[in-house]
Amino acid sequence: MKNKMNFVWVFAFLALVGTAKAGDISGKWIVTAENADVEMIFKVDGATLTGTVYNPLWGEMKIKEGKIDGNNFSFIVVRKVNQNDTRIFWKGTVDGDVMRVNRVIGGVGSTQLIGMRPKQSGK
């Protein structure tokens, strides 16, 4: 019985560690693209990624179809171009305070970008 209880505690601990790791993407990130800083604010709820992407050239866009699995994430934002919706696909990985991401605008061409979590002042 003691071995079963130990197994349950170890399993629960590993499940929490996996959840905490997936939550590492939560918060603010800055990605430099085409000489503009793109601000991303992420929220994680289980395997679902939500939030916003703000580009000073395009404005604020809500994250749609966001997914996170460990350090891997993906999402879509939609922006208006000449009255048409253009889907922008983002897919990447997070390692600590560094994000490596591939962005595809409208299914044409892709751009490899690197983002950073801003350092908190006073820390």
Buried (B, 14 or more C-beta within 10 A) or exposed (E): EEEEEEEEEEEEEEEEEEEEEBBBBBBEBEBEBEEEEBBBBBBBEEEEBBBBBEBEEBEEBEBEEBEBEEBEBBBBBEBEEEEEEBBBBBBBBBEEEEBBBBBBBEEEEEEEBEBEBEEEEEE
